[in-house]
Structures are given as structure tokens and as C-alpha cells.
């Protein structure tokens, strides 16, 4: 059914208004980070900084080794995301394209773990990491989220749409299972890999509770722990905090902009076949 122009205009107008309302808090944080201290605490608040200053951004990097915390978060997020994509794609490939005894039970077990709150398994994970000698290291943040039930399920659902005949043809041409995985499955799965990359990047970059539990050495703090340290008991350096918040948002926005063209198609296709 062809949508009437008036209906299309109305829908786009409502979506534009909703987008602006959603972006207002983000824009206010960015604008406030560019204000001087006098403008930041002025009442009524100014809508636009006059003059525009970057002093808060300079102060943020001078205070508390913010650059080190940013690097720690970058290492943890990228490493964890790459590990998640590798393990989840392999598990999803096995559950979607191999028929073996117990595959349905394994899938049900994966899905069942979605109902378990992360707080329930934090203590067992902490004990395992401590026994392995990984406590208070970046590996303690990188390894635990390396495989997620959500990622395995989405990957499996997406790969069900890949024709079995394509894989059989590759086997007839002499391709091994690893060759099929690297040369056929991964290129076809780019949309769902992009979806998982965005989710994993946001989860790991914004994670606060688990790094707080697994890390005690300040030199290994992630950026979220660094932000919490700027909130004092009696006062808050709002200028530096706002500047760091703006810097913290940039990597997530960049990742989403890079992978957004795959995002919608990956989410739609992952649920097409059961």
C-alpha cells in the first residue's frame, strides 16, 4: 500500500520531534562542557556558551590520568568485542549448521541463561577469576563477557537463513570447515556481526559494576571508574566531569555511525527463520 504524502509528512515530523527531544540532554551536556565556570553556574542558564572555551577538556586530561583511563577502556572494549565476535560467530555457526546429539539442549540452555540476572553470577565469576590469578588485571574485564547468550542466539538465527546448499557446494569443491567459516560464513554474517559489535562496544564501554568489582589498582581503572572519582563527597568539578562525559560519548557514536548501515538489516534478518 502506497503511503499518502500527508501521512508520510506527519510520520517524519513526529520522528523528527522525537529525535530532537532525545538529543536535547546530549546537546546540553556538550554545550555546558564548552562554557566557562561563570556561565556554567549562572542563573538563569545560558543556552549558548559565550565565550566558547575548551579549558574543561584540558583540565580533564590533566586531572587523574584521564588519558590512561581512556586507553584502558579502549583496550578492554576492543579486545572484548573482537573476542565476543569470534566466539559467538563460531558457536552460532555450529548451532545453526551442524546436526549433532544435544544441539537443541545446548540452544535451550543458552536461551535459559538470558533469564539469569548478571548479579547472580558475579560472585562465582569473581571466584573463578581469583583462582586463575586474573583478579586486578584487564583480562578480568575482557574474558568474562567473551560469549553472551544473546550474541549466540542472534548469530544462530541469522545463519539459519544461509542456504545449506551453499555450504555443501563449498565442501564438494574441497573446502574444509575452517575455510567455510572464514571465507563464507563471516562475509555473509557482516550485518549481524555489526549488530553484535555495536552492542558489545556499548556494554563494555559503559560497564561500571564489573570493573569496580574486578579491579582495585587505580592504574587499571576504566573510564567509567574514572568518572565516578570526579564526584567528591562535598563538591563536584562539574566542568571537568561534563568534558569527560562528552569525550566518553564519542567512541560509541563513532562505532554506531560506522556500522549503522548493517544494524537494521542484521536485526531484521536474525529473526526471519526459526
C-alpha angles and dihedrals in degrees: 000000000000113000115234116243093241091053092047091050091049093050093047090047093053091046090050092051091048091050092051092049090049092050096046096087091047092049091048091054091050093047092046092051089058094052127098118246091257092053092043093060097034121121125243088034119241116242094214130032115250109212105019111228135184095194092111091057091050091048091049092060092045094052122076100345093285090171090059092050090048090052092048091053091047092052093046096045098046094043093047093046094050091047091048093051091050098047097038093048092050093047093045091049092052094048094045103043108025125074112208137145112280097017092125091049091051091051092049090049090052093049092045091059088064087075093056113092114233090235090066094060099038095092095050090047090049091051092049092050091047091050090051092050094243098120114122094019133106089246088067088066098037102050106047096062093043092111124031128185090225092055094046092048095048092046092049093049092049095048091051086073091061109098114247088218090067092058092044090053090052091050091050088054089056100261116150125221093263090049090051091049096050100035103035113016100045096047091047091046095056094114096052091040088055090051092051091045091055093046094045093046092052094044095049096039094050096038113124110154100057096045088048089056099039100042129059101156109093091212089065097047118130123228094264091056089048091054091053090053090061090064104085129195095251107015141020128215093225095178095057091039092054092046092051091047090055092050090047092055095052100075092051092049092048093050092049093048091050095050102029095103089063096041102080096039091048094051093046097046094046090069101042098096132032 
